[in-house]
Amino acid sequence: MRIFAVHDVEGNIHQIVVSPPDAPVATITTELGLMITEIEVPDGVDLVDPERSGQQLSEVLQHFQVEVGAKAKLIRKKT
């Protein structure tokens, strides 16, 4: 699976888009000021089961942010 995070410059995720690996690259449009970054599937997130994956991706939205660098990655939000 390919996961794209729509986020602001501080890394706060506003939306997650999931695309099957064999599908054409997803076309994503955002609000002005937001960026789109492809991220790796976080450890422990199983995207095979639709019911569980929705809940797990919701938790990613709540507890992680995007750190953009040489390679974008998810980092846990500071509380």
The 8 nearest C-alpha neighbors of each residue, nearest first, counted from 0:
[[1, 20, 19, 18, 2, 17, 46, 40],
 [0, 2, 18, 17, 20, 19, 3, 37],
 [3, 1, 17, 38, 37, 16, 18, 0],
 [2, 4, 37, 16, 36, 15, 38, 35],
 [5, 3, 15, 36, 35, 14, 6, 37],
 [4, 6, 35, 14, 34, 13, 12, 15],
 [7, 5, 12, 11, 13, 34, 33, 10],
 [6, 8, 33, 10, 9, 11, 34, 32],
 [9, 7, 10, 6, 33, 34, 11, 32],
 [8, 10, 7, 11, 6, 65, 66, 64],
 [11, 9, 65, 64, 7, 8, 6, 66],
 [12, 10, 64, 6, 7, 9, 13, 65],
 [11, 13, 6, 14, 64, 5, 60, 10],
 [12, 14, 6, 5, 11, 15, 60, 4],
 [15, 13, 5, 12, 4, 16, 6, 60],
 [14, 16, 4, 3, 5, 17, 2, 13],
 [15, 17, 3, 2, 4, 18, 14, 5],
 [18, 16, 2, 1, 3, 15, 0, 19],
 [17, 19, 1, 0, 20, 2, 25, 16],
 [20, 18, 0, 22, 21, 1, 17, 23],
 [21, 19, 0, 22, 1, 18, 23, 24],
 [20, 22, 19, 23, 0, 18, 24, 1],
 [23, 21, 19, 20, 24, 18, 25, 0],
 [24, 22, 25, 21, 20, 18, 19, 26],
 [23, 25, 22, 26, 18, 20, 1, 21],
 [24, 26, 27, 23, 18, 22, 16, 17],
 [27, 25, 24, 28, 23, 16, 18, 29],
 [26, 28, 25, 29, 35, 16, 5, 3],
 [27, 29, 26, 30, 35, 5, 34, 31],
 [30, 28, 33, 31, 27, 5, 34, 35],
 [29, 31, 33, 32, 28, 34, 5, 7],
 [30, 32, 33, 29, 34, 28, 7, 6],
 [31, 33, 30, 7, 34, 8, 29, 6],
 [34, 32, 7, 6, 31, 30, 29, 5],
 [33, 35, 6, 5, 7, 36, 32, 8],
 [36, 34, 5, 4, 3, 6, 37, 33],
 [37, 35, 4, 3, 38, 34, 5, 71],
 [36, 38, 3, 2, 4, 35, 39, 1],
 [39, 37, 2, 3, 72, 36, 71, 40],
 [38, 40, 41, 2, 72, 37, 1, 73],
 [39, 41, 42, 38, 2, 44, 1, 0],
 [42, 40, 44, 39, 43, 73, 59, 38],
 [43, 41, 44, 40, 45, 39, 73, 55],
 [42, 44, 41, 45, 40, 55, 46, 52],
 [45, 43, 42, 41, 55, 46, 40, 52],
 [46, 44, 47, 52, 43, 48, 51, 55],
 [45, 47, 52, 48, 44, 49, 0, 51],
 [46, 48, 45, 49, 52, 51, 50, 0],
 [47, 49, 51, 46, 50, 52, 45, 53],
 [50, 48, 52, 51, 47, 53, 46, 45],
 [51, 49, 52, 53, 48, 54, 55, 46],
 [50, 52, 54, 53, 48, 49, 55, 45],
 [51, 53, 46, 55, 49, 54, 50, 45],
 [54, 52, 56, 51, 55, 50, 57, 49],
 [53, 55, 57, 51, 52, 56, 58, 50],
 [56, 54, 52, 58, 57, 53, 44, 51],
 [55, 57, 59, 53, 58, 54, 52, 60],
 [56, 58, 54, 60, 55, 59, 53, 61],
 [57, 59, 61, 55, 56, 60, 62, 54],
 [58, 60, 56, 63, 62, 57, 61, 55],
 [61, 59, 57, 58, 62, 12, 63, 56],
 [62, 60, 58, 59, 63, 57, 12, 76],
 [61, 63, 59, 76, 75, 60, 58, 64],
 [64, 62, 75, 76, 59, 74, 60, 73],
 [63, 65, 10, 11, 74, 73, 12, 76],
 [66, 64, 10, 73, 72, 67, 74, 11],
 [67, 65, 72, 71, 10, 73, 68, 74],
 [68, 66, 71, 65, 70, 72, 69, 10],
 [67, 69, 70, 71, 66, 72, 65, 36],
 [68, 70, 71, 67, 72, 66, 36, 38],
 [71, 69, 68, 72, 67, 66, 38, 37],
 [72, 70, 67, 68, 66, 38, 69, 65],
 [73, 71, 66, 65, 38, 70, 74, 67],
 [72, 74, 65, 64, 66, 63, 75, 71],
 [73, 75, 63, 64, 65, 76, 72, 66],
 [74, 76, 63, 62, 64, 77, 73, 59],
 [77, 75, 63, 62, 64, 78, 74, 61],
 [76, 78, 75, 62, 63, 74, 64, 61],
 [77, 76, 75, 62, 63, 61, 64, 74]]
